[in-house]
Amino acid sequence: MPTYWGTWVYHPEMLGPDLGMQLKLYEAFLAQHKAQVQAGLVKEVHANLDGVTGYYVSADISHEKMQMVLQQWAPFVTCTCHQATPLTTAISNFIEITKQRIAMMK
């Protein structure tokens, strides 16, 4: 299963002026975040110092589950999403490609 990472941007202007409703939405979003972590969908989510931007790292989940996670954050949060591979895999690929190029140059 792949791991995903990305950045997120929170849009507080979408909450509306009612402070009571804002509080309920913040609490609901926090509960949703905790549920995603407990379910093993997300490993970590961190905020930058501004509090309205940050990054996330998923657990090893399917593309469809990652899409569901990010759709649950909408519309109050927009995200980028990138699939990651282990560094050892990337280095192994570079080694194999280099060996193939050496063989082609003979």
C-alpha angles and dihedrals in degrees: 000000000000128000120224132201133180149145127267135204121201118215107206091173087075093064097078128225100285106105093198091056091045090055092050091050092049091050092047092049091050091050090049091050092050091048091052091051093046090049090054095243097117127034099190143349121192133184126219118234092270089065094221100077134047146122140268137203121204129215117247097291139146124270090249093054091048090052089051091051092053094044089056089059093055139133095017094047128040121197147190116221129202130177114231132203127199114272090237089059092051092048092047089052091052090050092050093046091049091050090051091050091050090051091050092051093058 
